[in-house]
């Protein structure tokens, strides 16, 4: 991988999710770094992967709509899939794309909380 700096909370990176098993998200794709920057004891980051946005995702409380814009580096509207949250090695981070807004990051954290049963 070509990562040249430490991924930070709120940043969007291309992350290599392969190899994957079963219904796990796969391939090189964008992901939002969700873990706190102060938790850098291991070279791991908690990420929420992004996938192409589909209108049916709006009914799913674990999906957060992320509109493509220059600041986040996305070239199409995407959905942050909180049901696929993962801890990933820094070695899987390929390229920095941009940054999610504070509102988007808060919504993603809320979606992960929903998935794990936290009110």
Order of alpha helices (4+ residues) and beta strands (2+ residues): beta-beta-beta-beta-beta-beta-beta-alpha
